[in-house]
């Protein structure tokens, strides 16, 4: 029973991850068009904005469809969860940038494979932190 429930949860997590990635790409395209971003600096600014919007989108998507938590709850808990979610994503990205990528690069792993491994490890880290720390039952 637990194994079947976990598989469903992980599957929903992966589906929501794909939806979040699509949302991020679409948000970036819209922001670049709205800002008429013709320089690398403005495009990167658009990228930063789209990442934040996508993080918020994925937070609420995961909260509702993966962890099954109602969206309209006490503001303090939601703000605390949003902060923790951002922190967990930053830890996963930091680990990819400063540990996984350099280590795998040093081991001679091609950058494409390296990136895919980093995405998999980062997703596992984010899922684990989100499950154990962001949406723990006593914070609901």
C-alpha positions as CSV (number, residue, x, y, z in Angstrom):
1,X,0.0,0.0,0.0
2,X,2.7,2.5,1.0
3,X,4.8,1.6,-2.1
4,X,1.8,2.1,-4.4
5,X,0.9,5.4,-2.7
6,X,4.5,6.6,-3.0
7,X,4.6,5.6,-6.7
8,X,1.5,7.7,-7.4
9,X,2.9,10.6,-5.5
10,X,6.2,10.5,-7.3
11,X,4.4,10.2,-10.7
12,X,2.2,13.3,-9.8
13,X,5.4,15.1,-8.8
14,X,7.0,14.3,-12.2
15,X,3.9,15.4,-14.1
16,X,3.7,18.6,-12.1
17,X,7.4,19.1,-12.8
18,X,6.9,18.9,-16.5
19,X,3.9,21.2,-16.3
20,X,6.1,23.7,-14.3
21,X,8.8,23.5,-16.9
22,X,6.4,24.2,-19.7
23,X,4.9,27.1,-17.6
24,X,8.4,28.5,-17.1
25,X,9.2,28.5,-20.8
26,X,5.9,30.1,-21.7
27,X,6.2,32.7,-18.9
28,X,9.7,33.6,-20.2
29,X,8.5,33.9,-23.8
30,X,5.7,36.2,-22.7
31,X,7.9,38.3,-20.4
32,X,10.5,38.7,-23.1
33,X,7.8,39.8,-25.6
34,X,6.2,42.2,-23.1
35,X,9.6,43.8,-22.2
36,X,10.7,43.7,-25.8
37,X,13.9,42.2,-24.5
38,X,16.6,42.8,-27.1
39,X,19.7,42.7,-24.9
40,X,21.2,39.8,-22.9
41,X,20.8,41.8,-19.7
42,X,17.1,42.4,-20.2
43,X,16.5,38.8,-21.3
44,X,18.3,37.6,-18.2
45,X,16.1,39.9,-16.1
46,X,13.1,38.3,-17.8
47,X,14.6,34.9,-17.0
48,X,14.8,35.8,-13.3
49,X,11.2,37.0,-13.2
50,X,10.0,33.9,-15.0
51,X,11.9,31.6,-12.6
52,X,10.2,33.3,-9.6
53,X,6.7,33.2,-11.2
54,X,7.3,29.5,-12.1
55,X,8.5,28.7,-8.5
56,X,5.3,30.1,-7.1
57,X,3.3,28.3,-9.8
58,X,5.0,25.0,-9.0
59,X,4.7,25.5,-5.2
60,X,0.9,25.8,-5.4
61,X,0.7,23.0,-8.0
62,X,2.8,20.6,-5.9
63,X,0.9,21.6,-2.7
64,X,-2.5,20.8,-4.2
65,X,-1.9,17.9,-6.6
66,X,1.1,16.1,-5.1
67,X,0.7,16.6,-1.3
68,X,-3.1,17.1,-1.5
69,X,-3.1,20.2,0.8
70,X,-5.9,22.7,0.4
71,X,-4.6,26.0,-1.0
72,X,-6.6,28.3,1.2
73,X,-5.2,27.9,4.7
74,X,-3.6,30.2,7.3
75,X,-1.4,32.8,5.6
76,X,1.5,32.4,8.0
77,X,1.8,28.7,7.2
78,X,1.6,29.3,3.5
79,X,4.3,32.0,3.7
80,X,6.5,29.8,5.8
81,X,6.0,27.0,3.3
82,X,6.8,29.3,0.4
83,X,10.0,30.4,2.1
84,X,11.0,26.8,2.8
85,X,10.2,25.8,-0.7
86,X,12.4,28.5,-2.1
87,X,15.2,27.5,0.3
88,X,14.9,23.9,-0.7
89,X,15.1,24.7,-4.4
90,X,18.1,27.0,-3.8
91,X,19.9,24.2,-1.9
92,X,19.2,21.8,-4.8
93,X,20.4,24.3,-7.4
94,X,23.5,25.2,-5.2
95,X,24.3,21.6,-5.0
96,X,24.1,21.2,-8.7
97,X,26.2,24.2,-9.4
98,X,28.9,23.9,-6.8
99,X,29.1,20.1,-6.2
100,X,27.5,17.8,-8.8
101,X,28.4,19.6,-12.0
102,X,32.1,20.3,-11.1
103,X,32.5,16.8,-9.7
104,X,31.0,15.1,-12.7
105,X,32.9,17.4,-15.1
106,X,36.1,16.6,-13.3
107,X,35.3,12.9,-13.8
108,X,35.0,13.5,-17.5
109,X,31.2,13.2,-17.8
110,X,29.9,15.0,-20.9
111,X,28.0,18.2,-20.0
112,X,24.7,17.0,-21.4
113,X,24.8,13.8,-19.4
114,X,26.1,15.8,-16.4
115,X,23.2,18.1,-16.7
116,X,20.6,15.3,-16.8
117,X,22.2,13.7,-13.8
118,X,22.1,17.0,-12.0
119,X,18.4,17.5,-12.9
120,X,17.7,14.0,-11.5
121,X,19.6,14.5,-8.3
122,X,18.2,18.0,-7.9
123,X,14.7,16.7,-8.4
124,X,15.2,14.0,-5.8
125,X,16.7,16.5,-3.3
126,X,13.8,19.0,-3.9
127,X,11.2,16.2,-3.6
128,X,12.7,14.9,-0.4
129,X,13.1,18.4,1.2
130,X,9.6,19.4,0.1
131,X,8.1,16.2,1.5
132,X,10.0,16.2,4.8
133,X,10.4,19.9,5.5
134,X,8.1,22.2,3.4
135,X,4.8,20.3,3.5
136,X,5.3,18.3,6.7
137,X,2.0,17.3,8.3
138,X,2.4,19.5,11.4
139,X,2.7,22.6,9.2
140,X,-0.6,21.9,7.4
